[in-house]
C-alpha cells in the first residue's frame, strides 16, 4: 500500500516531522510514501488570506529534507512530491518552475475560486451565499482545465467541493462521466483521498460513483491520506482498499521522476 499525500509543518497547518511520518508508515506496514507539501503560492504571485503554503525560500529546504529521508530509509520507499494549486493564468509560469525541480510526482489541486479558499473552515459559511448549481459547474470546469494543462500527474481530492456537505439537489452523474472522460483522455491519475472521512461531509474523495466511473474508463488510481500529522498516515486505508477492490481496481499507480508504473493493490 502507498500513501502519496503527506504534508509537513512548513505549510503552517500541519505538525510533526517527516521522520515521524515515516515511522508511522513503517508501523502501519506501508510499502511506499510520498510527501506532497503545498507548493509556495508566492512563486505564483498569489497571496491568500490565510497562510496555507510554505514560503518561496523554504522550497529548496523541503526538497533537501525529503531527499535526505529518501536516501536514509532502508524500509519504506520515500518519494518527493509536491501539491500545487491550479490557478488559471499561471500555467506558463508554473511549467517553467516545475522544470527546475526533480519531483517524483506533482499533485494538482483546487482550493481557490478567485480569492475564496473554499476548503478552509474559516470561510465555509460562504457556501450559504452561493448558488450550488453554479458553484459545482464552475468547480468542475476548473477540474477539467487542470487536467488539460498536462502539468500534473495526479489530481488531488477531486471532489473536495463537497467538503462541508454542500451539494446541489439534482444528479451529479454528468459531472462524474465528463470528469472520468477527461482524466482518461489526459492520462491524469486520480487519488483515493481518505481525508474526507474526517471532514464534515464524512466520505472519501472521490464519491464512490465517480470512482466507479473512473474504473470503467480505465483511469489509474493511487492513494493518499492527506496527512497533516503523523497519526493520520494511512488513515482508513483498510476500508479504502476494500472500496477500490469492490470497484474493480487491482493495482495502484506509483511514480518515480514523473514516470508512472503500477504495484499490486495489497499491503
C-alpha positions, 0 to 999 in steps of 0.5 A: 500500500502507498500513501502519496499525500503527506504534508509537513509543518512548513505549510503552517497547518500541519505538525510533526516531522517527516521522520515521524511520518515515516515511522508511522508508515513503517508501523502501519506496514506501508510499502511506499510514501510520498510527501506532497507539501503545498507548493509556495503560492508566492512563486505564483504571485498569489497571496491568500488570506490565510497562510496555507503554503510554505514560503518561496525560500523554504522550497529548496529546504523541503526538497533537501529534507525529503531527499535526505529521508529518501536516501536514509530509509532502508524500509519504506520507499520515500518519494518527493512530491509536491501539491500545487494549486491550479490557478488559471493564468499561471500555467506558463509560469508554473511549467517553467518552475516545475522544470527546475525541480526533480519531483517524483510526482506533482499533485494538482489541486483546487482550493481557490475560486478567485480569492475564496479558499473554499476548503478552509473552515474559516470561510465555509459559511460562504457556501450559504451565499452561493448558488450550488448549481453554479458553484459545482459547474464552475468547480468542475470546469476548473477540474477539467482545465487542470487536467488539460494543462498536462502539468500534473500527474495526479489530481488531488481530492477531486471532489473536495467541493463537497467538503462541508456537505454542500451539494446541489439537489439534482444528479451529479452523474454528468459531472462524474462521466465528463470528469472520468472522460477527461482524466482518461483522455489526459492520462491524469491519475486520480487519488483515493483521498481518505481525508474526507472521512474526517471532514464534515461531509464524512466520505472519501474523495472521490464519491464512490460513483465517480470512482466507479466511473473512473474504473470503467474508463480505465483511469489509474488510481493511487492513494493518499491520506492527506496527512497533516500529522503523523497519526493520520498516515494511512488513515482508513486505508483498510476500508479504502482498499476494500472500496477500490477492490469492490470497484474493480481496481487491482493495482495502484499507480506509483511514480518515480521522476514523473514516470508512472508504473503500477504495484499490486493493490495489497499491503 
